[in-house]
Amino acid sequence: MAVVRDLRVLLRLRDFRRLLAIRLLSQSADGVYQVALATYVVFSPEHQTSAAAIASAMAVLLLPYSLVGPFAGVLLDRWRRRQVFLYGNLVRAALAAATATLMLAGAANWLFYVSALCVTAVNRFVLSGLSAALPRVIDAERLVTANSLSPTAGSLAAFAGGGLAFVVRLAGADSDAAVVLLGAALYLCAALVSLLVAPELLGPDRRPARPRLGAALGGTVRDLMAGVGHLAEPRRREAAGALAAMTLMRFCYGALTVMVLMLCRYGLTSSTAEGLRLLGLALGFSGAGFFTAALVTPWAAARFGPIRWIVVCAGAAAVLEPALGLPFAGGPLLVAAFVLGLTTQAAKIATDTVVQYEVQDGFRGRIFSLYDVLFNVAFVGAAAVAALMLPPDGRSAALVVTVAVIYTVVAVTMARYARQ
């Protein structure tokens, strides 16, 4: 297969391998950390979880990040990205250890959320930097394949980290704090691997005269507007359209995530352990979908073009999501997790590629940070909508149909966009 041949070529590139290793370790730690938080907030016997409680937790963790994201973009276009990976992962390791301490001490919820919020905020610097740095270690001809391998491998690493957290938790770990400490160790490993990368390799390119940090932060709004203006240029129409479509698909994914959490907690299981096992299986099937997306997207994006491939993904989700979701049964739920993992990640690979092709290097940090902000706002908004629509057991035909309609709108709109 051509994709296998291209992957072999990519993995022969030393700097690409090192950048990929940083991503794998960082995102596996993210998976461990996120599952530990989920089991602490959603599956803890001491908590009577509701959809509104899940939405509130997402808002506390993600919405404040939307204020950090734009600053991250401006700084990523000035800081050496390798240093962001080094110090960012060191900071996350320390913050994760602090979160574990708060769990063991039974601290007030607001302290716990502040600690978790800080980990999430730093995470935005690291992930945006990884996407912005990828074109620095790969040639343009294999950028689609690199976007299939790198972010998807990171997502699979997050799933693997989440699976490891489930195994540790179900194997009899005394507390979620032990799982969080495992995540802290993985963050530390990611920081150590980043030392293998040359400091100047990942960019950004230096300007002849660099402004002071205070002046750079003070010019955040102006720089962001310049980034938006860069994206709004006619020759970058495809990048803007792909970002809009991916934001709506992220909204759908967020709404379904809350529904699955409630189904695993109350609707389809009778105990916490059984709910954790079902959620772990759902994550595994979704991870298999992500892996499949990495295999098929290079061929599909070359065959149809990235924009039309997004149309195919949204259309498939529009048809299959209600067919598999409306029975509200364990088997169809797992198949739906695979389908949504495949379509969501395939569309994201196409979107990443369009943005990286059309956005100049000096603007990539800002655009990818705005990209992440749109993701988080859409996800939290979806959680809020799901909280209004979901009953206590998570069975809501109205939500399933609403999500299918949104997928349909994305597919139809992007199809018209592609024809224009």
Phi, psi and omega in degrees: 000142181298321182296321179294319178298316179295322179297321178297320178296316180299317184288349173281345181278116187301313184291326175295318179300319181291319177297321178294321179297320177299316179297314183297314180293317181297313185282333172294322175296321176302316180298315177301313184295316183293320178293321177299318178294319181298315180292329179287318184274319189263318189255002177294131179300336181283346182254131172265092190283143172228166177299323178296322178295320178296316179297321179296318179297318179296320179296317180297322185276329190251322184296316177300332177299330181300337175281332180280324186308309179300321177295324178300318181297316180297316181290325179295334176277002178236324181279153171291125187295328178298322178292327176299318179293321181293300185286329178298316180288327175297316179296318180295324177299316179294318181292323177295320176298322177295321178299317178299320178298318179295323177297314182293327183277352183063040183291167179300148184302324184294327176293319178300315181292324178297316179297314180295322178300318180297319177299315180296319181297314179295326180303325180296322177299315185292311184291319177296320179296322179296317179293319181291331184276342187304316180295348179281344183241008183217149178277159186297329183296330182250020183293323177299314179296319178297322177291333175288317184284309192291298179297323180292319176298323175297318178296319177296323177296322177296318176297317179297318177298318176298319177297320177298319178297319177299316180298313180299317182293314182285340179283354174115021175300138186293333183203163175292340179299323179296323179292320179298321178295327174298318176299320179299320179296321179291322175301319179297319178298320178298320178298318181294321179295325181298338178294343180282347182267136177298135186303324185269353189297318190273001177077189004281167177297140182282140173275154180303319179232114182267133178287157175297158182301318180299318178293324179295315179294322179295334179265019184302313183297317180297317180294320179296319177297324176295321177296317177296318177297321176299317180291331183279353179299144184306324182286355177247025180300321182296321179296316179296317179295319179296320178297318179297316180296318181292328177296317179293321178293327175295322176302313179300316181297320179295316179298317180290330177299314179297319179298316180296319178301316181291322177295318180291329182280320187230319193286326187241000182225163181244000180212161180297317181297319179295320178297318177297319179296316180295319178295321177297320177296318179298318177296321178296317179293321177295320176298322176297324176296320177298317181296317178298321178301322179295329181282320188268336187294319179303315179293315184293319180294325176288326182284314185259336191094147184302319182294315179292331176293324174298320177301315180298316181296313180295320179295318178297318179295322180298325182277314189278330184299312177290325180298323182267334185273327186293333175295338181051055179230157186299312182299303177301328178298319180291321177295319177298322178299320177295313182298314182290326174298318179295307185292320181293314182289324178297317178295324179293320178300316179297317180295314178304318183293316179300315181296316182292325177292319192265341183261132180291155186302322182292347180250352188298321180300316180293317183293318180290330175291318174298322176304312179294323178297314177302319178301312185289319178297318178296319182293315180292319176300319177296320178297321179295317178297317179297323179297326178285331187262335188277135169282174183304328182270359177084001181272104180223103176295326181299319180294317180299316181292319179300316179297320179298322178296318180296316176302319180297316179299317179299314182297314182293316182296314181291330176295318177294321179299317181295321180293327178289000000 
